[in-house]
Amino acid sequence: MGGSGSTRRVTFEADENENITVVKGVRLSDSVIDRMKEPSSPSGRLQSQRRPPGAVNDEELKKRIAEELALERARRDSEAQKRRLKQEQAYVRDEFGKILERERISSNEHLTRAIIRERAATEEERQKAQRFLETRGNVTREQNVCLQAQSSWN
């Protein structure tokens, strides 16, 4: 921005009415600010036409300043959007981690309950088989007693 091949970066800001009042890196005189605030007049246009080729007219300056402001705002908006995106991604990761942890705990609880049910069913089957064997043994003993009694009668 600027003449004579200057490479110095200059940024601009505007007030709430989009009036350019602050130029970062360059100090503007009151007359330049006043000219920027005034509406363009036909005599001003004639005057700008008579300027030497290296001079920058007010309209070009206003346009450049407005473009620079728009670029600066876009950059700030982009950075803010990137920050929000990173925050949202961190939040989603945290929430996803919490959900996974709850699912893991729930799965472990279901698995533990299933193991307990299976052990109880196995124990019940074992006891049932034991009772059956005891009952069967008692029946067999009774049958043996009956058979011995019959054979002793014969």
Buried (B, 14 or more C-beta within 10 A) or exposed (E): BEEEEEEEEBBBBBEEEEEBEEBEEEEBEEEBBEBBEEEEEEEBEEEBEEEEEEEEBBEEBBEBBBEBBEEBEEEEEEEEEEEEEEEEEEEEEEEEEEEEEEEEEEEEEEEEEEEEEEEEEEEEEEEEEEEEEEEEEEEEEEEEEEEEEEEEEE
